[in-house]
Amino acid sequence: MNEYSTPINFIDLKAQQMLIRAELDLAIKKVLDHGQYIMGPEVAKFEGELREFVGAKYALSCANGTDALSIVLMAWNVGAGDAVFVPSFTYVASAEAPAQLGATPFFVDVCDDTFNIDAESFKQAIIDCKKLDLKPSVVILVDLFGQPADVDKITEIAHAEGIKVLVDGAQSFGAKSKGRCVGTMGDATTTSFFPAKPLGCYGDGGAIFTDDGDLAEIINSIRLHGKGSQKYDNIQVGLNSRLDTIQAAILLEKIKLFPKERELRNTVAKQYSDRLGSLCSIPVISPESTSIWAQYTLKFQNRDHMQAELRKVGIPTVVYYPIPLSMQFGYKHFPKVSTGTNVSESLATQVLSLPMHPYLENAPEIAAAVASIIEQ
């Protein structure tokens, strides 16, 4: 039976909306009034806000986070014969983008503590891919659950082999590593504004960050159908991938809350960790990094039992992710590192994410419920 008078939401978008509903209504009304629904002034203004927030020279919005990955890969001319290294333990978009371009997603393992790409596995995968006569071209660093991967270590390995580094910051936008914001690391960074993300709109949206002016110019062209000097001058194959103006207007209001919400997310995470740190495997955050806590993910040997018991008392949980990409039907024919993806496969049977959002008031009670089940 549910022990809580008010249902607990895994992610609560309504609480945030209630705070800024009047501002959102006015922002949307302004778009309806001026009628520039595609690439209207709010889009350029939001891109300016992104540049300032992150500290990157260029921020280019697009239709969604998956397109953001694809656009960068297209700008780098990634295609058939190219190997793109992807962690096996992540969401499918990271492998989908290179696969759609005819490139070969090459699966590598992750670290058991941070859930992010394992440097030694990556090193071995480079050796393996050359044996398959594939060109090692790009590594996609996925900052899983909100913490940046060890970008410096991976970049050192990658650049020594002529491999470009693409940071997938869909879950980490707002986090930092060694004082640097996500969006300023790697050769390019992408993010997503899917509604459930720490900074999300009310539809789909994404963005790409880089300090490379030439790359930014190509990205801008690709997202606009390969546009050249004018609308009907198409200088390359591109995509129709634009952030619509209403979503930009919404994000302009929501980014004002983002610094405070970052603090609130860390408060929730601390409440969880303080109560559960001595009882189970809690998230490990590098002392050189911060997390935006897109998810708060624990590990349990008896994960299914824990999930079922929490459900009984009205606490929702989610498994991110139940099947490693290297084992999924649509992707298992792609190569993986010769040393295997054992950590990814193990994590898929153990991980369980607790409710996480800035306005969660029940974190101590949720942590107590988890503790009680453990201690039974």
C-alpha positions in Angstrom: 0.0 0.0 0.0 1.2 3.5 -0.8 2.4 5.1 2.5 2.5 8.7 1.0 -0.4 11.1 1.0 0.9 12.6 -2.3 2.1 10.3 -5.0 5.9 10.4 -5.6 6.9 11.3 -9.1 10.1 9.8 -10.5 10.6 13.1 -12.4 8.3 16.0 -11.6 8.0 18.5 -14.4 4.8 20.1 -13.0 6.5 21.4 -9.9 8.9 23.5 -12.0 6.2 24.6 -14.4 4.1 25.9 -11.5 6.9 28.3 -10.5 7.2 29.9 -13.9 3.9 29.3 -15.6 3.1 33.0 -16.1 6.6 33.5 -17.6 6.1 30.5 -19.9 2.7 31.7 -21.0 4.1 35.1 -21.9 7.1 33.7 -23.7 4.9 31.4 -25.8 2.5 34.3 -26.5 5.4 36.4 -27.8 6.2 33.7 -30.3 2.6 33.4 -31.4 2.4 37.2 -31.8 5.5 37.5 -34.0 4.9 34.3 -35.9 8.5 33.3 -36.6 8.0 29.7 -35.6 11.2 28.4 -37.2 14.6 30.0 -36.4 12.9 32.9 -34.7 14.7 35.5 -32.5 14.4 33.3 -29.4 16.5 30.6 -31.0 19.5 33.0 -31.5 19.0 34.4 -28.0 18.9 31.0 -26.4 22.1 30.0 -28.3 23.7 33.1 -26.8 22.6 32.0 -23.3 24.1 28.6 -23.9 27.5 30.0 -25.0 27.6 32.2 -21.9 26.5 29.5 -19.5 29.0 27.0 -20.8 31.9 29.2 -21.9 32.1 27.7 -25.4 32.7 29.9 -28.5 29.9 28.3 -30.5 26.6 26.8 -29.4 24.3 25.6 -32.2 20.8 24.3 -31.4 19.1 21.5 -33.3 16.0 19.3 -33.2 17.1 16.7 -30.7 20.1 15.1 -29.0 20.4 12.2 -31.5 20.6 14.6 -34.4 23.2 16.6 -32.5 25.5 13.5 -32.5 24.7 12.7 -36.2 25.4 16.3 -37.3 28.9 16.3 -35.7 29.7 12.9 -37.2 28.5 14.2 -40.6 30.7 17.3 -40.2 33.6 15.0 -39.6 32.8 12.9 -42.7 32.3 9.8 -40.7 30.9 6.9 -42.8 31.5 3.4 -44.1 34.8 2.0 -42.9 35.0 4.2 -39.9 34.9 2.8 -36.4 33.1 4.9 -33.8 33.8 3.7 -30.2 30.7 3.7 -28.0 30.2 2.4 -24.4 28.1 -0.7 -24.3 26.2 0.6 -21.2 24.3 3.6 -22.4 21.2 4.7 -24.4 20.9 3.6 -28.0 21.3 7.0 -29.5 25.0 7.0 -29.1 25.3 3.9 -31.3 22.3 4.8 -33.5 23.9 8.0 -34.9 27.1 6.4 -36.4 25.1 3.3 -37.6 22.7 5.4 -39.5 25.7 7.0 -41.4 27.1 3.6 -42.4 29.9 3.7 -39.8 30.6 0.9 -37.4 29.7 1.3 -33.7 32.4 -0.5 -31.8 31.4 -1.3 -28.3 33.7 -0.9 -25.3 33.2 -1.5 -21.7 32.6 0.9 -18.8 33.9 1.4 -15.3 32.1 -0.3 -12.5 32.1 2.7 -10.2 31.4 5.7 -12.5 29.5 3.9 -15.3 31.5 5.8 -17.8 33.8 4.5 -20.6 36.8 2.5 -19.4 40.2 3.7 -20.7 41.8 0.3 -20.9 38.9 -1.2 -22.7 39.1 1.7 -25.2 42.8 1.1 -25.7 42.2 -2.6 -26.6 39.3 -1.7 -28.8 41.5 0.5 -30.9 43.9 -2.5 -31.5 40.9 -4.7 -32.2 39.4 -2.4 -34.8 42.6 -2.1 -36.8 42.7 -5.9 -37.1 39.2 -5.7 -38.7 40.5 -3.2 -41.2 38.4 -0.4 -39.8 39.6 3.1 -39.3 39.5 4.3 -35.7 37.8 7.6 -36.2 35.8 8.9 -33.3 35.1 8.0 -29.6 31.8 9.0 -28.1 32.2 9.7 -24.4 28.8 9.4 -22.8 28.6 11.2 -19.4 26.2 8.7 -18.0 23.7 9.7 -15.3 25.2 13.2 -15.0 28.9 12.9 -14.2 31.5 13.7 -16.9 33.7 10.9 -18.1 37.5 11.0 -17.7 37.7 13.2 -20.8 41.4 14.1 -20.4 42.6 10.5 -20.1 40.4 9.4 -23.1 41.4 12.4 -25.2 45.1 11.6 -24.6 44.6 8.1 -25.9 42.4 9.2 -28.7 44.4 12.0 -30.1 47.6 9.9 -30.1 45.8 7.7 -32.6 44.2 10.5 -34.6 40.8 9.8 -33.1 38.3 12.7 -32.5 36.5 13.0 -29.2 32.8 13.6 -29.2 31.3 14.2 -25.7 27.7 13.1 -25.4 26.5 15.4 -22.6 22.9 14.6 -22.9 22.8 13.6 -19.3 25.5 15.8 -17.9 24.8 19.3 -19.2 25.4 21.6 -16.2 28.1 19.4 -14.6 31.8 20.2 -14.5 35.2 18.5 -14.6 38.3 20.2 -13.3 36.4 23.4 -13.2 35.4 23.1 -16.9 31.7 23.1 -17.9 30.3 20.3 -20.0 30.3 21.8 -23.4 34.0 22.9 -23.3 35.7 19.5 -23.4 36.5 17.1 -26.3 36.6 18.2 -29.9 32.8 18.8 -29.8 30.0 18.2 -27.2 26.4 17.5 -27.7 23.4 17.7 -25.4 19.7 17.0 -25.3 16.8 19.1 -24.1 14.4 16.1 -24.0 11.8 17.0 -21.3 13.2 14.6 -18.6 16.7 16.0 -18.9 18.0 18.3 -16.2 17.5 21.2 -18.7 14.6 20.1 -20.8 12.0 21.7 -23.0 8.4 20.6 -23.7 9.2 18.7 -26.8 12.5 17.6 -28.4 15.6 19.7 -28.7 19.4 19.5 -28.7 22.6 21.5 -29.1 26.2 21.2 -30.2 29.1 23.0 -28.6 32.6 23.6 -30.1 35.4 26.2 -30.1 36.3 25.3 -33.7 34.9 28.0 -36.0 35.3 26.0 -39.2 33.4 23.0 -37.6 30.7 25.4 -36.4 30.2 26.7 -39.9 29.7 23.2 -41.3 27.4 22.2 -38.4 25.3 25.3 -39.1 25.0 24.3 -42.7 24.2 20.6 -42.0 21.3 21.4 -39.6 19.8 23.6 -42.3 19.6 21.0 -45.1 23.2 21.6 -46.1 22.6 25.3 -46.7 25.2 27.5 -48.4 25.1 31.2 -49.0 21.3 31.2 -49.3 18.3 28.9 -48.7 18.3 27.3 -52.1 22.1 26.9 -52.4 22.7 23.4 -50.9 26.5 22.8 -50.7 26.3 19.4 -48.9 23.9 16.7 -47.8 22.3 17.9 -44.6 19.4 17.4 -42.2 16.3 19.3 -41.3 17.2 19.7 -37.7 16.2 23.0 -36.2 15.1 23.8 -32.6 11.7 25.4 -33.0 11.1 28.9 -31.7 8.5 28.0 -29.1 10.9 25.4 -27.5 13.7 28.0 -27.5 11.3 30.5 -25.7 10.5 27.8 -23.1 14.2 27.0 -22.6 15.0 30.7 -22.1 12.8 30.8 -19.1 13.9 27.4 -17.8 17.6 28.2 -18.0 17.1 31.0 -15.5 16.2 28.4 -12.9 19.0 26.0 -13.9 21.8 27.1 -11.5 19.4 26.9 -8.5 18.0 23.6 -9.7 21.6 22.3 -9.9 22.0 23.0 -6.2 18.7 21.4 -5.4 19.6 18.2 -7.3 22.9 18.0 -5.3 20.9 18.3 -2.1 18.7 15.4 -3.0 21.7 13.3 -4.0 23.4 14.1 -0.7 20.4 13.1 1.3 20.3 9.8 -0.5 24.1 9.2 -0.2 24.3 10.2 3.5 21.6 7.6 4.4 22.6 4.8 2.1 26.4 5.1 1.7 27.1 2.5 4.4 24.4 0.1 3.2 24.8 -0.3 -0.6 26.7 0.7 -3.6 26.0 4.4 -4.2 27.2 6.6 -7.1 30.9 7.4 -7.0 31.8 11.0 -8.1 35.3 11.9 -9.0 36.8 14.5 -6.6 37.7 16.5 -9.7 34.1 16.5 -11.1 30.5 17.4 -10.2 27.4 15.7 -11.3 24.1 17.2 -12.5 22.4 14.1 -11.2 20.3 13.3 -14.2 19.7 10.0 -12.4 20.6 8.8 -9.0 21.6 5.1 -9.6 22.3 2.4 -7.1 23.5 -1.1 -7.5 21.8 -4.2 -6.0 22.5 -7.9 -6.3 18.8 -8.4 -5.7 17.7 -5.5 -7.9 14.3 -7.0 -8.9 13.4 -7.6 -5.3 14.3 -4.1 -4.2 12.3 -2.6 -7.1 9.2 -4.7 -6.2 9.4 -3.8 -2.5 9.7 -0.1 -3.3 6.7 -0.3 -5.7 4.6 -1.7 -2.8 5.1 1.4 -0.8 4.6 3.8 -3.7 8.1 4.6 -4.6 8.8 4.5 -8.4 12.1 3.3 -9.8 13.5 2.9 -13.3 16.2 0.6 -14.7 18.7 2.4 -16.9 19.6 0.2 -18.8 18.4 -3.4 -18.7 20.3 -4.6 -21.8 23.8 -3.5 -22.9 23.9 -2.2 -26.5 26.3 -5.0 -27.5 23.6 -7.5 -26.6 20.6 -5.8 -28.2 19.1 -7.5 -31.3 19.6 -4.5 -33.6 23.2 -4.0 -32.6 24.7 -7.3 -31.5 26.2 -7.9 -35.0 28.5 -4.9 -34.5 32.0 -5.6 -33.1 32.9 -5.2 -29.4 36.2 -5.1 -27.6 38.0 -8.5 -27.5 38.2 -8.3 -23.7 34.4 -8.2 -23.5 31.8 -6.0 -22.0 31.5 -7.9 -18.7 31.0 -4.8 -16.6 28.3 -3.5 -18.8 26.5 -6.9 -18.7 26.8 -7.0 -14.9 25.6 -3.5 -14.4 22.5 -4.2 -16.5 21.4 -6.7 -13.9 22.1 -4.5 -10.9 21.3 -0.8 -11.5 18.3 0.9 -10.1 17.5 4.6 -10.3 15.6 6.4 -7.5 13.4 9.4 -8.0 15.4 12.5 -8.8 14.4 16.0 -9.6 15.0 19.4 -8.0 11.7 19.6 -6.2 11.8 16.2 -4.5 10.7 16.6 -0.9 10.6 12.9 0.0 14.3 12.0 -0.5 14.9 11.2 3.2 11.8 9.0 3.4 12.8 7.2 0.1 16.3 6.6 1.4 14.8 5.3 4.7 12.6 2.9 2.7 15.5 1.6 0.8 17.5 1.2 4.0 14.6 -0.7 5.6 14.4 -3.2 2.8 18.2 -3.7 2.9 18.1 -4.3 6.6 15.2 -6.8 6.6 
